[in-house]
Amino acid sequence: MKVDTNLYVSIGLKLIVAMIGLLIMTRLLGKKEISQLTAFDFVSSLMLSELVGNTIYDDNIHLSHLLFALIIWTLLALGLEKFIALFPRLSRYAAGTPDLIIRDGIVDFKAMKRNNLDFAQLGMLLRENNIFSLREVAYALFETNGSISVLRQKDPEEISGNAVDQQSSVSLPAYIIENGSINEDTLKRLSRDREWVDQLLQLSGISHHERVLFAEWSDSSGLYYQLKEVKKD
């Protein structure tokens, strides 16, 4: 039985190039590709696995073809990331947005069903945040990567009885402006409008929201922001 040495060498070279190419691509796209998996990242991972898997064992696809495909995919991914950074609203459509599962100590069961969550899964996610009772939670956000972020109550030991009758001791901050763009989804959740944002900015001496890099609103702490042009004395 004759062994095709060239085939083994070709497969080995493709594997080496694929590994190096994927490592470089991951570094270029940032550590978030490793630390979390959004819907876009999941699709990207599937595409890359198909791309590398189909080219390694195909004799008709040469090493240059694999390199070309990896370079084009990296450029497309980088270009999309830069484009989305310029238009924050697109990011919310491409990667999704966090969903408020617990608001002011009240569990939103409709939001749980919308995200296919049951109480056993919610309890597990809370325990991963070292929380073993719902009374400890003021706000809980179900993130786009499947994790949960929690803002705790200040005095959970003093909370008992009907959750609806309780008054939360903390307020969840929210981004109302991102890179000069007003977050309409956040305003809707806060039951506010653009006129309210403009009034807030005018009180802070800001003429237009496009000058603002980010603005965060909290019912308990008010407005916190940073302008695009940072001036230091």
C-alpha positions, 0 to 999 in steps of 0.5 A: 500500500503506497502512502501519499506523503504529499497528502499528509504534508498538505493536511499538516500545513493546513492545520498549522496555518488554520491554528495560527490564523484563528489565533491571530483572528481572535487577538484582532477581534478582542478577548470578548470572543473568548470570554462570551458568546453572543448570537453573532459570535456563535454564527461566526464560530460555526462559519469558521469551523465549517471553513477550516474543516472543509478545506483541510481534507480537500485535495482540491483546496490549496493552502493559499485558498485557506489563507485567503478565506481566513483573511477575508473572514477576518476583514469582514468580521473586523469591518462589521465590528468597526461599523457597529461601533459607529452605529450603536443601534445596529449592535443591539440588533446584531448581538441582541440586548439584555433582558430585565428578568427581575425589576425592582425586586419583582420577577417578570415571568413574561421575560422569563418565558420570552428567554425560555427560562424556568425557575430552576435555571434562574436559581442556578444562574443566581447561585453562580453570582453567590445569591441563594434567595430572590429577596437579595435581588433588586434587578437581574439582567439576562445577558445576550451570552446566557449569563445573568448580571445582578444588582443586590438589595441593600438590606435583604434581611429586612425584606419579607412578605409579598414582593409587590409590596416591597420598596427597592433600596437601589436603582438600576443604572441605564445607558441613555446615550451611547457614542452620541446616539440616544438609546430609544430602547432604554428610554422606552423602558424608563417611560421617558422620551428624547425631550427629557434627555435634551432637558437633562443635557441642557441642565448640564450645559450640553447643547446636543447629545451628539457631543456625549460619549456616554450618559448613564441615568439612575433614579437614585443617583441622577445623570452621569456622563462623559463628553467626546472631547475630554478637557482637563485643567 
